[in-house]
C-alpha cells in the first residue's frame, strides 16, 4: 500500500487518501474525535396507584373525622381520661348504583390511659352523602331493615328533622339516621359509660349533624358534655 508524501501531493489527493485510510481502519488522518450525539428520553410519567383517594372541592363531607368529633371530645363523651381516644379517618368511594357520591368512615379506638377492659374499638361512624334526599332516605330505610333483622329491640329517638332509629343487639347498639342528602350511622360497642348507649349515640349524632346540616338539626355543635 503506497502512501505519498503529503507535502508533494495535491490537497485533493491527500484528502482522498486520508478517507481511504479511515475506511481501512487507520485513524491517524483524523484531525478530531467524532462526537456522537447521545439520545435522550422523556422520564416515564408517575402514577398515583398507591395514593389515597383525593376529594374534589365542594364535597359536603369534611376531610377528617376530627372536624366533626375531636378526640378529646370523644374521650369526654365516653367518660374516659383525656387522650384515651384516637380517631381514624377513611375516605370511601362513590357508589352510583345507590346514588352515593361520598363516604366517610370514622373509627374511635380507646387505649391507655383508659383501663384495659375499656380499650379497643369503641365506636364506628359512617357518613354517606347522596345525590338527592330521596336516595339518602332509601338507603337509610335499607340500613334500618338490615339492622332490625335479628335485633333484640329498636326505638326512634328525637333528632329534630332527621329520621332516626336505634337498634339493640347483644354486644352493640346501632343508631341509623338520615337528613336531607346525608346518612349517619353509628355502631357502639357495649362498654360502661356515663350515658346509656342510646343517649350516648344520640349525643354524638346531634353534634355531628349540627356541623353537617346545621339548618336541619337540633342540639349543640361544640358544647361540652
N, C-alpha and C positions, 0 to 999 in steps of 0.2 A: 504494500500500500504506500503510494508516493505522496508525500506532503511537501508542497512547495514552500519556500521561504516567503512569509507574508510581506516582507519588505520589497520583494521583486514581483509580486503578483498584483494584478488589478484588484480593487476593493471588491468588485462583484464576485471575483473568483475566490477571494478569501472567505466571503460570507457563504458561498455555496459549499466550500469545503468544510467550514465550521458546522453548517447544518448537517452535512453528511456524517461528520464525526459524532454529532449528538445522536443521530439515528443509530450509529454503530455502537453507542454506549459510552462514548468518550465525552466527558463533561468539561474538559479543560477550556473549551472555547466559550463556555457560558460566562457572561460578564456579571450576572447577579442571580441569586436563587429565585426560582419561580414561586410566587406566593399563590397558594391555592385557597380560595375562599371556603370557610367552614360553614356549612348550612346551619341555620338556627330554626328552632321550632317553638311555637307558642306553648306556654305552660298549659297543662291539662286543667280544665275548669274544675273547681272544687265543688263538692256536693254536700248537702245537709242531711244525708241519710240518717245519721245518728243524732241529729239535733232535736231538742224538744219542740213540740208544736208551737208555732207563733200565733199571735192573735191580732186581728185587724182592729184599727181604731174604730170606736163607735159601738163595740160589742157591749151588751148590757151587764155582763158579769165582770168583777174585778180581776186583777192579775193574780192575787194571792188571797188565801183564806184569812190571813191576818188583817186584811182590810175589812173583814166582816166581824170576826171574833178574835180578839187578841189572845195570846197565850196566857197572859196574866189574868185577863178577864175570865177565861175558861177555868183557870185554877180556882178563882174565887167562886164561880158558879158551882163547881164540884165540891167546894168546901175543903180544898187542899192547900198546902203551903205554896207560896209564890215560887215560880219556876218549876213547878211539878209537871206542867203540861207542855208538850211540844205539838205544833200544828204543822201538818204536811199537806202540801197543795199538789194536786194532779189535774192538769188541763186535759179534758176529754176532746173527742172529735164530734163533728156534726152527725146526725142520723136523719137523712132526708126522708126515709120511709115513714117516720113518725112526726116529721116537721121540726125536729130539734136542730137548732143552729149552734148551740154551745152547751158545754157541760163542765162543771167544776166539782171536784171531789175533795173534801176536807177530812182529814183523819186526825183525831185528837188522842194522843198517846200519853199515858201517865207514867212517870218514872220517879226516881228519887229526887227530892227528899220525902216523897209520899211513902207511907207504909207499904211493904211488899204485897200484901193481899189486895191493895187497890191499884197496883201497877198493871200496865198493859193497855191495849186499845180500849178506850172508854166510849168514844162516840165517832160515828161516821156520818158526815153530812154531804148530801149530793144535791146540787142545784142544776136545773136544766132551764135553758132559755129557748123558746119556741117561736116559730114564725108568726103565730097568732094565738089569741086566747083560747080558741076552740081546740087547737092541737094540744096546748098545755093541759086543758081540762080533761080531754080524752085520755091523755097519758096518765094523769092523776087518777082517774077512775080505774084504769087498768092496774095501776100500782096498788090501789086500795083492795081491789078484788084479789090480787095475788097474795097480799099480806093477810087478808082475812081467812084464807084457806088454812085450816089447822090452828087458828088463833084461839086463845083462851078467853078473849074478851075484846071489846072495842068501845070507843066513845068519840064524841065530836066536841072538842074544846072550842072556846070562843077565841078566834083570831081576827076579829074585825071582818073585813071584806074577803078574807082568804077562806077557801074551803079547807077544812082540816079534819083529819081522822087519826085517832090514836088506836093502835092495835097492840094487844098484850100477847107476848109469847113467854115460854117458860124462863128463858135466860136473857130476854131482851124486850125492850119496849120501842115501838116504832111510831113516829109521827110523820104523817104524809100531808102536805099542804099544796095548794095551788092558788095563785092570784095573777090575774092578767095573763101575760105570756110566760110566766115563771112557774116551775115546780120546785118545792123544797122538801126533801125527805131526810129525816134524822133517825138514826138507829143507835139506841143507847144500850150498852151492856149493863146488866143489873149489878150494881155495887152500892154500898151505903153512901148517902149524900144528904145534905141538909134538906133538900126538897124531894118530894115524891117524883118518880120518873116522869109522870105526865106534866107536873108543874115545871120540872127542870127543862124538859123538851119544849114546852110552851114558851118558857122564858128565852131559851136560845132562839126559837123561831121568831119571836117578836123583835128581838134585837137585829136579826138578820134581815127580816122583811122591812124593818124601818129604814134600812140603808138601801135595799134593792128596790122597794116600792113604797116610798115614804107617803105618797098620796093615798095609798090603799090599805095601809096597815095602822094598827094602834099599838101603843107600847113604846117604851124608851129605846133610843138608839144607842146611847152612850152612858146610860145610868148605871150606877154601881148596884150590885145585887144586894 
